[in-house]
Amino acid sequence: MRALIQRVAQASVTVDGQTLGEIGEGLLVLICAMQGDSETDADKLAAKIAKLRIFKDQDGRMNRSVQDVGGSALVVSQFTLAADTSRGNRPGFSTAAAPEDGNRFYEYFANQLKTQGIPVEKGQFGADMKVQLLNDGPVTIWMDTSS
């Protein structure tokens, strides 16, 4: 699985003008299931993200996790994280999981974050979503379970 994590002061996702998910302080997690992914990949990624120490402590150092600060997560599916730009100018997405698997792993991952004690809001798999965020820092981190 691939994830792009952004520390945010706030974030929201809308579809057709309707807000589906909205958080204050926390993490915006853009997530993509890749071919060959398993529940184990989602388990490891959710546990790692829940404990990722990217929030400031009392000394201003990144030393606290989203759990530590009582933050939330907005989880948004984004198959374009599978983009292969090695050939030409049009990205290919053939390494992304099939839509059925992608949706299943998306839902599973979001539930695994919940089991870590993090309130989770979500987008809508496969929808044309509008994501708004106020990146805090900015802090943006790329994670991939295959590396």
N, C-alpha and C positions, 0 to 999 in steps of 0.2 A: 504494500500500500504506500501511497505517496500522500504527504500532507504539507501544506503551506500554512504555518501558524503565525498569526499576527496578534501581538498584545494590543488590546484596544481599550479606549476609554468608553466607547459605545459602538454598537454595530446592529444593523438590521437587514432583513431580507424581505423583499416584496415580490409578488407575482400578480400581474394584472391589477396593480394598484392596491392590492390587499397585503398588509403586513403579516407575514407568517411567523417570523421569529425576530426577537429584539432583546438585546442584552445591554447592560451597563459595563462596568469594568470586567474584563475577562479576556477570552481568547476567541478570535475568529479562526475556525479550522476549515480550510478548503481541503477536501479529501477526494482521493481517486483510488478506486480498486484497480489493480493490475491483473493481467492474466497470471494464473498460478497462485494467487493470494489465497489465504486460508483464514479461519477464525483465529488461529494462533497469531497471525500477523496483526490482525485487528486488536487482539488482546494486548499484545506487546506495545503497539503504538498508542493505544488509549492509556495504558499504565504510564508510559514514558511521558506523554503530553501532560497528564494529570500532575506529575511530579516535577515537570520542567521548571527550573528556578529562573524565571525571567522577569519577575516583579520585584520592585525596589523594596529593600528593607529600610529600617530607620536611618541608616547611614547612606542611603541612596545607591546602594549596590544591588545588582540583580542577584537576589539570594532567596526569594520566596516564590512559591508555586501558586497556581490558580487556586489550589485547595487552601493554601495558607492565607490568602487574601480574601477568601469567601467569594471568589469570582464565578462567573458563568462561562459557558461555551456556546457559540453559535456555530453549528456544523452545517456546511454547505457542500453538496456534491459538485465536483468539477472535473469532468473527464479530460479536460484540456491539459491537466497536469501530466498526462501521458504523452504529450506532444513530442514527436521525433522530428527535429528540424535539421537532421544531418544531410538530407538530400533535397535540394531545391529550396524554394521559398514558401511552399505550401506544407504546413505541418501534417504529419500522419499520426493517427491515433490507434493503430492496430495493436499496440501492446496493452491498451486499456481492457479491462474485463468486459465481457458481454453485458449488455444492459441489465439482464435479469440478475446476473451475479453482482454487478456493480450496485444495484439497488439493495440487494440482500446484505452485502458487506457494509454499505453506507448505514443502513438501519442498525445492523449489528454493532458497528463501531460507535454510533451515537449512544446506544444502550450500554456499551461497555464504559463509556465516559460517565454515564449516570451511576453505574455501580461503583465508581471511584468517588462518589459523593459530590459530583459537579452538576449543578443545574444545567440542563441542555435545552437549547432551542434549535430548530432545524429549518432548512429550506425545503424545497420540494424537488425530489429527484427527477431529472429530465426536463424540468420546466425552464422557461426563459426567465431567469431571476435577475432582479436588480439588488445589488448588495451595496449598502452604505456603511462606511466605517470611519472612525476617528482613530487612526493608528497612534499608539502611545509610545513615543520614543524617538523615532520609529523603531520598533522591534519586529523583525520578520525572520522566521526560521523555516528552513526546508528540511523535511524528514522523509526518508525512504527506507522501508523495512528490508529492501533487497541489498542495501549497502551497509 
